[in-house]
Amino acid sequence: MKKVLVASTALLLACSAAEAGVNISGDARVSYIGKQDYQRAPKNAPTSANGYDDFLESRVGLNFEGKAAADKVTANARLYFDGYGFEDDVPWNGEERTELSVDYAYMSAPMGDWTITAGRLKSNYSKFFSWNIRPTRVMATYKQGNMSVTPFVGVRAEGSTASDVWNDNDHMEYGLVVKTKLQNAWNLAGYVRYDDDQREFATTSTDITVAGTDGGGNAVSLIVPGLATAPHNDRSGVIADVFLNNDGANCDFGFHAELAYKAADVQGTTDDGMGGYVMLSKKMNDRFTPAVLAGMTKDGFVADNDFGFVMVGGELSTQVIKVGQGGDLLFGAFVASYAASDRMTLTGNLLYADFDNDDAGKLDNAIEVSGVADYALNESTSLSYKLGYLTPSVVDGSGVAEDAYFAHLLRLNISF
């Protein structure tokens, strides 16, 4: 399958004109992050929490956009000056860092009503289902009027063992995204994908014992680390999502509703998973906008980590769990946004999460109280502060500690 992606990229290169230009932009951040009782490990009994832990982290990213002016072919890439993933914290540890990592790298070529895009993409669908991911895909997007249709093919894994690679047993994905603007200016989007996992073997590490004799004729056993292959668990199946919202429709209220599905084999669970939510918001005046939302997850479905708040879901720096982790879930939340000035915006969150667990030590419910303050120092520089408190309640009978989680984050952001 790699040959298909390479051929697609070569095709896009061949379309490029001699006249070209390159734009460079980027952003940088430096953060202080403090967490209370995020790590929990058995220390005799009951389970104990680690106390307060803090660190500094920073990163710099550069965006490159190459354009062929004659035919509008573009190439985009983003580099980070570290070896971390694009959503990871980059903590200071006193050591020299010499790694360079690629966040995304892809090419795009318009062909009439179609646009062909190939490479390691930055792909966003919805924050609940799939957001801020970097798949390796070839996509073809057709736009006509208020509708866009995007079929795609991607590589999730180019085999997993030497035998799978030899026989081209890959983990592929084939999907379709359709988006349309309805007559009332509301937005409707649908996503369906089939993951085709043809891999036959899973590589597992084992020790090999070799019997022999030493120089004196005594029997000895030599243990040699080795590899053995076991049958691979098939991860084939369908995932799908429907998303309706009225962003940009100039309604008196805001509306978001979404329903998602993931097959059991794709999740690695016993049953097929489902999740969804509904959110209503109302702009009371130029400064104050409250919102309420309610949702659920069931049978192993876990929302994308970008969906959520400060402690439950949201940014990984302060996240305790994703929405859906910990068991079947019903949740409700109140979110209020207030523009204190032209430069400062305040956001407050109150969340109640109820888990359907009966086993001792599992989460029974949790309450999050959190807030975010964003202040624009100028057009390119902003200061953010996040503060969160999460109190968990667990099913009785295990002695698991119910210490509250606390976190705060102060971050300076610069774009250029």
C-alpha positions, 0 to 999 in steps of 0.5 A, a space after each residue: 500500500 505504501 506504493 499507492 501513497 508514494 505514487 500519489 505524492 509523485 503525481 502531485 509533485 509532477 503537477 507543480 509548476 516551476 514558479 513557486 513560493 514558500 511561506 513560513 509561519 509558526 507558534 511557540 509556547 512556554 507553560 507551568 503545569 502543576 498537578 495534585 494526586 494525579 498518580 495513584 499506586 498501591 502502597 500496601 492498602 489502601 491505594 495512595 496518591 502521589 501529592 503535588 507534582 509540577 514542571 515547566 514545558 515549552 515547544 516551538 513549531 514551524 509551518 511550511 507551505 509551498 505553493 505552485 502559483 500557476 496551478 495552486 498545488 500546495 505542500 504543507 509540513 510542520 516541524 517540532 524541535 523535539 521528539 514528542 507527539 504533537 499533543 504531548 507536553 515537552 517537559 524541561 529535564 535539564 538535558 540537551 534535546 536534539 530531536 526533530 519531529 514531523 507533525 504533518 506533511 502532505 500535498 494538495 492539488 485541485 483538479 476541477 471540482 475535486 481536490 486530491 490530498 495525500 500524505 500525513 494529514 492534519 484531519 478534523 471532523 468533530 471534537 467528539 468523534 475525531 479531531 486533531 489526528 494525523 492519519 496517512 491517507 489519500 483523500 479526494 474532496 468533491 465540492 459543489 454548492 453547499 455539499 462536499 464529499 470526501 472518499 479516502 483510503 488510509 494505511 493504519 499499519 503496514 503489516 505487523 510482523 515479517 510474515 505479514 509484510 511479506 504477504 502484504 497483510 496490512 491494516 487499511 481504512 476505507 472511508 467517506 465523509 459527507 458535509 452539507 449546509 441545509 436550507 436553514 443554514 444548519 450544518 449536517 455531517 456524516 462519517 463512515 469508515 471500514 477498517 480492514 485488518 488483514 494481519 495474521 500474526 501478533 509479535 510477542 516477546 518470549 524467552 527461549 531455553 537451550 539445553 547443553 553441557 558445560 566443559 565438565 560435562 554438567 547439564 546447563 540451561 541457557 535462556 536466550 531472549 527471542 520472539 514468537 508469533 501469536 495469532 493476531 486479534 482482528 481489528 476490522 469493523 465499521 465506525 460511523 458518526 452523524 453531526 448536526 449543528 447550527 454554527 454560522 446560521 445566526 440563530 437565537 440559540 446554538 445547537 450541537 448534536 452528535 451520535 457515534 458508533 464503533 464496532 467491537 473489534 475496532 475498539 477491542 471490546 466485547 460489544 459495539 460502542 456508542 456515544 453521543 451528546 446534545 448541547 444548547 447555548 444562548 448568547 444573552 448579550 455581547 459578553 455572556 453566553 451560557 450553555 448546557 449539554 448532556 451526553 452518554 457513552 456505552 460499551 467501551 466507546 471513548 470520545 476524542 480527547 479534545 472533547 470535554 473540559 479541563 479534567 474530564 476530556 480536554 487538553 492532555 496537560 491537565 486531563 485526568 480521563 477522557 469522556 467515556 473512560 471508566 465505564 458506561 457514562 451519563 454526563 451533564 454539564 453547565 458551561 458559561 463564557 464571559 467576555 470580561 473585556 476586549 482582551 479577556 475571556 473567562 470560561 467556567 465549567 460544572 460537570 457531573 458524570 455518573 458511571 454504571 459500575 458495580 465492581 468495588 473500586 470502580 468509578 461511581 461518579 465524579 464532579 468537575 469544577 473548572 475554569 479558563 482565563 484567556 488574555 490577549 496581550 497583543 495580536 500575536 501573544 496571549 496568556 492562558 490560565 486553567 484551574 480544575 478540581 475533580 472529586 471522584 467517588 468509587 464503588 465501596 469495598 476496595 479501599 481505593 482512595 478518593 482523593 480529589 484531583 487538582 491541576 492548574 496551568 499557566 501558558 504563554 502562547 506566541 504565533 508568528 
